[in-house]
């Protein structure tokens, strides 16, 4: 299992952005903001899924895993919404924000491809969790605790208005 420290992930993202936009000066804070926007998007995805499960009485232990339809996008969070969150967080224009998300996806896809050859397709990214390929472009993400949604108690799940 390959494990990316946040600094390594940021360095890979910086390289891709510098290659694509050599005339732009991308600040380290903007790189971290891009990744933070992704973290926030995943947290919102988990919250939206938890709300649906709660409304159906199915929340149980909470939401600690996500299955996506297109890299980090899912029925709970569109790719466009992630791009706009990157725009809002970084100040990048829409094109650069979309490329930033594509670059992040490319980093993960590349790592998953390498891992599949060696040991099986799981990559850990500190701050996100374990990512497995469900067949391109879908992921299963086992979220870190800070992105997961866990009910405070079983009582809060079964309580009715």
ZIUR-V686115 format. One record per residue. RES is the residue in one letter. PHI is phi in degrees with one decimal (none if undefined). OMEGA is omega in degrees with one decimal (* if undefined). D_LAST is the distance of its C-alpha to the last C-alpha in Angstrom with 1 decimal. Layout:
BEGIN
<<RES,PHI,OMEGA,D_LAST> <RES,PHI,OMEGA,D_LAST>>
END
This chain:
BEGIN
<<X,none,178.8,44.9> <X,-84.6,-179.7,45.7> <X,-121.8,176.7,43.9> <X,-97.7,166.8,43.8> <X,-74.9,-178.6,43.6> <X,-57.4,-179.3,42.1> <X,-63.3,178.6,45.6> <X,-67.7,179.0,47.1> <X,-64.5,178.2,44.5> <X,-63.4,179.1,45.1> <X,-62.1,178.6,48.8> <X,-64.9,177.8,48.6> <X,-66.5,179.0,46.5> <X,-59.2,179.5,49.1> <X,-58.5,-178.3,51.9> <X,-65.4,179.3,50.5> <X,-67.4,178.3,49.7> <X,-64.5,179.1,53.2> <X,-69.2,-177.8,54.8> <X,-75.1,-175.8,53.0> <X,-124.9,-175.5,53.3> <X,-65.6,-179.6,56.5> <X,-83.9,-178.4,56.9> <X,-90.8,171.3,53.4> <X,-101.4,-180.0,52.8> <X,-101.2,-178.4,49.5> <X,-80.4,177.8,48.4> <X,-56.7,179.1,47.0> <X,-61.8,178.5,43.9> <X,-69.9,177.3,43.4> <X,-64.8,177.8,43.6> <X,-62.7,178.6,41.0> <X,-64.5,176.5,38.8> <X,-59.9,-178.9,39.2> <X,-70.4,177.3,37.9> <X,-61.6,177.3,35.1> <X,-62.0,176.4,34.0> <X,-66.5,176.9,33.9> <X,-55.4,-178.8,31.9> <X,-62.6,178.2,29.4> <X,-62.5,178.6,29.2> <X,-66.5,177.8,28.6> <X,-64.1,177.4,25.8> <X,-64.0,176.6,24.2> <X,-59.8,179.4,24.8> <X,-61.7,179.1,23.0> <X,-64.4,179.2,20.0> <X,-65.0,177.3,19.9> <X,-64.8,179.0,20.4> <X,-60.6,178.6,17.6> <X,-61.1,179.3,15.1> <X,-64.5,178.9,16.4> <X,-63.4,179.0,16.3> <X,-63.6,178.8,12.8> <X,-60.7,178.5,11.8> <X,-92.1,-179.3,14.1> <X,71.9,-174.2,12.9> <X,-117.7,-174.5,16.4> <X,-65.5,176.8,16.3> <X,54.4,-177.3,17.9> <X,-82.5,179.1,20.2> <X,111.3,-178.6,19.7> <X,-121.7,177.0,22.2> <X,-125.2,178.3,25.7> <X,-132.9,175.5,27.7> <X,-125.7,169.9,28.2> <X,-117.0,-175.2,30.5> <X,-104.0,178.4,32.1> <X,-106.7,-178.7,34.0> <X,-148.0,-176.6,36.5> <X,60.5,-178.8,37.1> <X,-94.7,179.1,34.1> <X,-81.4,-178.5,32.6> <X,-152.2,176.6,30.1> <X,-68.1,-178.2,27.8> <X,-96.2,-177.0,25.3> <X,-154.0,-178.8,28.1> <X,-77.1,176.4,31.3> <X,-61.0,179.2,34.6> <X,-60.2,179.4,35.1> <X,-66.2,176.4,31.9> <X,-65.1,178.4,33.4> <X,-59.8,179.7,36.7> <X,-65.3,176.7,35.3> <X,-66.3,176.1,33.5> <X,-63.3,177.8,36.9> <X,-57.4,-177.7,38.5> <X,-64.6,-175.1,36.2> <X,-81.6,-173.8,36.5> <X,-100.0,-171.3,40.3> <X,88.8,175.3,41.8> <X,-64.7,171.8,43.5> <X,-74.0,-175.1,44.1> <X,-63.1,-179.6,42.4> <X,-61.3,-177.7,45.3> <X,-68.9,177.4,45.5> <X,-67.2,178.2,41.8> <X,-64.2,178.3,41.9> <X,-66.8,178.2,44.9> <X,-58.1,177.6,43.2> <X,-64.5,177.8,40.4> <X,-60.4,179.2,43.1> <X,-65.4,177.0,45.0> <X,-60.9,178.7,42.1> <X,-61.8,179.4,41.6> <X,-63.6,177.9,45.3> <X,-60.1,-179.6,45.4> <X,-66.4,179.9,42.7> <X,-59.5,179.2,44.3> <X,-63.0,178.8,47.7> <X,-64.3,178.3,46.5> <X,-64.7,178.2,44.8> <X,-63.4,178.8,48.1> <X,-63.9,-179.1,50.1> <X,-66.8,-179.6,47.9> <X,-60.2,179.4,47.9> <X,-70.3,-173.7,51.7> <X,-87.6,-169.7,51.7> <X,-137.3,-169.9,48.8> <X,117.8,-167.9,46.0> <X,-91.6,171.5,43.7> <X,-138.4,177.2,41.5> <X,-127.9,176.2,41.6> <X,-104.8,174.4,39.8> <X,-119.6,-179.9,39.2> <X,-57.8,-179.0,38.3> <X,99.8,177.1,35.1> <X,-112.1,-178.3,33.9> <X,136.0,-179.9,34.5> <X,-91.7,-179.5,36.3> <X,-116.5,177.0,37.0> <X,-120.0,175.8,38.4> <X,-82.2,172.4,39.9> <X,-106.1,-173.4,38.4> <X,102.1,-174.0,41.4> <X,-49.6,2.6,42.3> <X,-103.5,-173.9,40.3> <X,-93.0,177.5,37.2> <X,-124.1,161.8,35.9> <X,-112.7,-177.1,33.6> <X,-117.6,171.6,32.6> <X,-89.6,-171.2,31.5> <X,-71.1,170.4,29.9> <X,-67.6,-175.4,30.8> <X,-56.3,-177.2,28.1> <X,-69.4,176.9,27.9> <X,-101.9,-179.2,27.0> <X,-73.9,174.6,24.7> <X,-116.9,-178.9,20.9> <X,-123.6,179.4,19.9> <X,-63.3,-179.3,16.5> <X,-66.0,177.0,17.0> <X,-157.9,176.9,16.1> <X,-63.2,178.7,15.1> <X,-60.4,-177.4,12.4> <X,-66.6,178.6,10.7> <X,-77.7,-172.8,11.1> <X,-89.3,-179.6,9.9> <X,-66.0,177.7,6.8> <X,-116.7,-175.7,3.8> <X,-65.3,*,0.0>>
END
